[in-house]
Amino acid sequence: MRIIRILLLILLALLLLPYLVTPFYRTGHPVSALMAWRSLTGAPMTRHWIDFGAFSPALPRSVIGAEDAHFCKHHGVDWGALREVMNDAEDGEVARGGSTITQQVAKNLFLWNGRSVIRKGLELPLALWIDFVLPKQRILEIYLNTAEMGPSGQFGAETGAQYAFGRSAAALSPREAALLAAILPNPVKRSARNPGPGVRRLSGTYMARGNNVQRCWSENQRY
């Protein structure tokens, strides 16, 4: 029984640790769990952090349009999108991505890749907490610096932009920003460097969404 209690205490500490750590992520350059794992195992991993204000303005708009159209309105979880995904699953349709940018930040920083009910159960309350303790702009800044954006260990938009276009994420054109957004969330199978028809089609969609995202962001962002 003593061993069981010790194991339960360890498990509880692991579950609580992300909630204790997250408020400190208002500053600094956090790394994702996958980045840390690749570094520990000797796999290729490159990331160059740049602050939010240094990004090309087209990049955050394109990423919001691609990954989370209601990012500036919801509080970490888009319950409407989540219900649609659940309804699709019940109808036997292929599940679409229902994760918000905040949920992806929760997964990137503290959890693991792959679909599972356990991971999703941990991710949802953590996303609500992240949205509560961090400003929207900071959440997006962390996402843009921790998302996997290349096929061989390129993390963050700066490294992804350098790999795909040979230029900084600060200098991306709207088209290049949309192409980079279009490879999410699978930069191994999708390429901004050599985009196929599907990636080019998606990038055009995300460019068209830019104006609506810009208005929403300017009206609803929280610092």
C-alpha positions, 0 to 999 in steps of 0.5 A: 500500500505504501508503494501504491501511495507513493506512485499515486503521489508521483502521478499527481505531481506529474499531472499538477506540474504543467499547471504550476509551470504555465504561469512562468511561461509569460516570459522566456523561451519554452521548448516543446516535449517533442523538442526535448525528446529529440534532443535527449535521443540525439535526433536532429532538432533546430529552433531559433526563437523570435519574438511576436513583434518580429514575425511578418504580420501575415504569418500569425493571421495565416496560422490563425486562419489555418488552425483556429479561426475562432482563436481570438474569441474562445477561451482555450477550447472551441466547443462548437468545433469539438461538437462537430468533430464528435458528431462526425465520428458518430456518423462514421465520417473521417474526423477533422481536426478540432484542436485549437491553437491553445490545445496544440500549445498544451500538447506541444509543451506538456503532452505527446503526439498521436490521438488518444482519449487520455491525451485529449482528456488531459489536453482540454482542461490544460488548454483552459488553464493556459488561456486563463493565465497567459495572454492570447498574443503570448499563446500564439507566440509560443505556438509559432516558436514550438510547432514543428515546421519542417521534415527533419526536426525544424521547429518554430516559424523562423527555422521553418521559414529559413528551411522553406524559403531561405529567409527569416519569418520576419520577411515572409510575404503573405503568400509564403506565410500562407504556404508555411501555415498550409503545411500544419500540422504535418510538415513531414508529408506537406512541404512549403519548400516544394508545395504540391497542388493541395498545399497551394490550394490551402495556402490560397484559402488561408490568404483569403481569410487574412482580412477577417482574421486581422479584424477579429484579432485587432478587436478581441486580442487580450494582452 
